[in-house]
């Protein structure tokens, strides 16, 4: 699983203008407990998060978890 997530992260570095890819990476990191990386990926998803209340809530939760709350 970690190898697949790392491969996705590499793909996103090569193609940073893919909001759906960033969301997939953010969710993957969150499931793995890598909250700081998940929050960063959510931030790179841009307007895909801004217009979706469920994604905004998940992003906020991830930020809180990254800060140990």
N, C-alpha and C positions, 0 to 999 in steps of 0.2 A: 504494500500500500504506500509506504513512504517513498519508494522508488517511483511509483506512478505520480505521486504528488510533486516530487522533485522534477520529473519530466514535464509536467504541466507548468511548473514555475519557470522552467527554461523556455518553454514555448511562449509564455507571457512576456518574458524579457525580450524575446525576438519579435513579438507582435503585441506591443502594449496598447493598441487601440481597439481591443476586443473586450468590451464590458462584460459580456456573458462569460468569457474565459476567466476574467478577474473574479466574478461572482462564484464560479465553480471552484476556483483556487481558494477563495475566502472560506467557503463552506467546508472545503476539505481540511484546511488548516484548523478551523474551529473544531471539527470532529476529532482531530488529532490532539487537541489541547494546545495548539500553537497560536495562542490568542493574539499576541503582538503582530505576528505575521498575517493572521486573518484580518485584523483591523486595518493593516496597511493595504491588503488586497481589496477590502471593501472600499477603502478610500480611492483606489485607482479605478473602480468601476464607474465612478462619476455619476452621470444623470440616471443611470439604470437604478441606482439606489435612491436617489433623491425623489423620484416619482412614485415610490412604492412603500407604503407604510410598514408592511411586514419586513421588508429589507432594511428599512431605517431602524426598526426595533431590534432586528438581529445585529445590525452594525453597532448600535448603542450598547447592547448586551455584551458584545465582543470587546468593545472598548473597556467596559467596566471589568470584565473578566481579566483583560490584559493588565489592568491596574490592581488586580488582586481583590476585587470587590464582588 
